[in-house]
């Protein structure tokens, strides 16, 4: 059970984060996050379960394009070519978080939690997960124009599923 976030989390998200963190602890794996639209919510969640927070290595909150480039090494050209909310940027963010941490698994999130520019789709989010020595998975989500909080909670739910798969799937283990 999460300590500080419990009043605002759906029970399913609470169950998932506990399972993810216990699985990481059981396998002696550490986690990192690279977040944009969730603004550090994943990092907060992954450090909020008593007895499991040691599975978390670090988090990068990279809300701006410049932060993604400076802190995670996302090429500026990639952002220009594909847009900051895109599968290639989510992939680069996850890999950058692995490169700049001691973590075994990194999760990234980039998207529009609310209204962006006139051509931006509210609720469009890309999540990436990378396992050191393993594969990178990216998923695209269309959560809809449901508000910033609801999109962020939906990101937690989907991202925890991705983390669980990356932690528990032996095919993703490093060689």
N, C-alpha and C positions, 0 to 999 in steps of 0.2 A: 504494500500500500504506500502511495506517495504521502509525503508528510505535509508539504505546504500547498501543493496543487490539488489535493483531493476535493475540495469544495467545488472546483470548476471543471473537473474531468469526468467524462462519461465512465461508468464502471468498466466497460470493455477496454478502454485505453489504459486504465489502471492495471487491469489484469495483464494486458499485453506488455506494458513496460516492466512489470515485475518479472514476467517470464523471460523477456529479452535479457534483462540484466542478470538474472540467475543463470541463464544459459551461457552468457559471456563469462561470468565468474567460474562456472563449472569447467569451462574450456580454457580458462586463463587467457581470455582475449580482452583487449581494450578497445574502446570506441572513441571516435572523434566525430564532430559535426562541423559542417560548413553551411551556414544558414544565411538566407537573405530575407524572404518575406515572413519567416517565422520569428525573426528577431531574437534568437537565442532561446526560444521556448523548448526546443529539443534538448539543448544543453542543460537547461534548468530541470527538465523532466528526468533526464538520465542521471542527475545527481540528487534526486529527491527520494530515492528508495533506500531506507535505512538498511545498512549492511551490504549494499551492492554498489555504492557510489564509486568504489575503487576501480570498477570496470571502465570508468570514464577517464580518458586521457586529457582531452581539451576540446574546446569549441571555438570556431571562428564565426563571428557575426560580420558578414561582408555585404552590407546593404547596398553600397554603391558599386558602380562598375570599377572605379579606381581601387576600392578595397579588394574586390575579387582579383584584380590584377596584381596588386602589391602583396597581399597576404597569402594568396593561394596560387599565384603564378598563372592565372587564367590569361591566355593571350588576348590582348585588346582587339586584335584582328578577328578572333573568334567571336567576340561580342558584337563587333560591327557587322560581321558576315551573317550571323545566325540570330542575333538579338540576345539580350541578357536573359530572357525567359525562353530557354530552348534546351533540347536534349544535349547538344554538344557542350553547352556551358555547365549544365548539371553534372555531366561526366567529368569535365575538367575540374570542377570544384571538388568532387569526391576524390579524384586522384591527387589534387593539390593538398587536400587535408591529410591524406596518407603520407605524402612526401614531406610535409612540414610538421609531422607529429610522430609519436612513438606508437600510435594506434595500429591495431590489426584490421579494423573495419571502420570505414568512414561513410557517413551519410551526408548527402547534400540536398538542399532544397532551394529552388529559385522559382518565383512565380508572382502573380498578382493576387494578393490577399483581398484587396479591394479594387476600387476603380483606379486604373493607371491613366495612360493617355487615351485620346479619343479612339484609337484603333486597337487598344488592348482589351483582352477578354478577362473580365473579373473572374477569379477562381481558377484561371489556367495556371497549373503548377507542374514543374518537372522535379522529380525526386531521383537521386542517384545513390547507389551504394557500391563501394569498392572494397574488396578484400585483398589485403597485402598478398602478393604472389598468386592472386586469383583473378576472377573476372570482375567486370563492371556492369551493373544493370541500371538502366534508366527507365522510368515509367512516366507517362504523361497522364495528367488528371484534369478533368473539367468539372470542378466542384460547383460552379455556377456563382451567380451574383447573390450570395447568401450572407455577406458581411465578413469583415476581417476576422473576427473571433471564430466563426464557424469554419472558415477556410483553414485557419491555423489548426483547429482541433482535427479537421479532416486530414490535414497533413501529418499530424502526429499518428493518427490511426494507420494511414497508408505507409508511412515511413517505418513504423514499428514492425509491420508485416515484412517489409524489405530487410530490415535489420535481422529479424528472426531467421529469415531464409538464408541470409549471408552467414550467420553464425552457425546454424544447424545443418546446412547442406554440405556433406562431405565433399561433393564435387567442386566446391569452392575453396577447399583447403589448399594451402600453399604446398607446392611440391617439395 
